[in-house]
Amino acid sequence: MGVHTLKAKVKRVSGLEVEGESRGFKVIMDEPIDEGGTDKGMNPMEMILCGLGGCQTIVASAFAESQGIDLQDFWVEIEGDLDVEGFMGLSDVRPGYQEIRYTMHIKSSSPEDKVREFAKFIDSRCPVGDSLKNTVNFVETDVIISK
């Protein structure tokens, strides 16, 4: 199995609206109107929250049976604190999330202690959560300038 290289392309549509594409699937990202956008989609920071929740939900769904959990329903509520002064360059605060909080909702007939153990398992296997919690090498491979 080994390492898989996932690829995406993100391009400007107009204003602050951008389109992301991966494996032929597309998503629109934008900013709210009061932040200069046209509100045609989630902003990238909201997409991070959805990516985390989506990953947790997929891990729960993929592994419930093998972990002995009767998973009848699962959803995650997620919120993150973002100080926009960092993005705007108005202070030395980091431009990213300062904290992300989430609550897993697990409907199951399995014993509570097993379900709580399963929630920890979900956290330990979620690649998006791992990528957010730990440092990831960022490598700018090139800058291509067109005229």
Residue pairs with C-beta under 8 A, 6 or more apart in sequence:
6 22
7 22
8 20
8 21
8 22
9 20
9 21
9 22
10 18
10 19
10 20
10 21
10 29
11 18
11 19
12 18
13 19
13 28
15 30
15 36
15 37
15 38
16 30
16 31
16 35
16 36
16 37
16 38
17 28
17 29
17 30
17 37
17 38
17 40
17 41
18 28
18 29
18 30
19 26
19 27
19 28
19 29
20 26
20 27
20 28
20 29
21 27
27 41
27 47
28 40
28 41
29 41
29 42
29 43
29 44
29 47
30 37
30 38
30 39
30 40
30 41
30 42
30 43
31 37
31 39
31 43
32 39
32 43
33 39
35 43
37 43
42 50
45 80
45 82
45 97
48 80
48 97
48 132
49 78
49 79
49 80
49 100
50 78
51 128
52 76
52 78
52 100
52 102
52 126
52 128
52 129
52 132
53 75
53 76
53 78
53 102
54 128
55 126
55 127
55 128
55 129
56 76
56 102
56 104
56 122
56 123
56 126
56 128
56 129
57 74
57 75
57 76
59 121
59 122
59 125
59 126
60 71
60 74
60 104
60 106
60 118
60 122
61 71
61 74
63 121
63 122
63 125
64 70
64 71
64 118
65 71
67 118
67 121
68 110
68 114
69 108
69 110
69 114
69 115
69 118
70 108
70 109
70 110
71 106
71 107
71 108
72 107
72 108
72 109
73 105
73 106
73 107
74 104
74 105
74 106
74 107
75 104
75 105
76 102
76 103
76 104
76 105
77 102
77 103
77 105
78 100
78 101
78 102
79 100
79 101
79 102
80 97
80 99
80 100
80 101
81 97
81 98
81 99
81 100
82 96
82 97
82 98
83 91
83 93
83 94
83 98
85 91
85 93
86 92
86 93
86 94
86 95
86 96
87 95
97 132
100 132
104 119
104 122
106 115
106 118
106 119
108 115
110 118
123 129
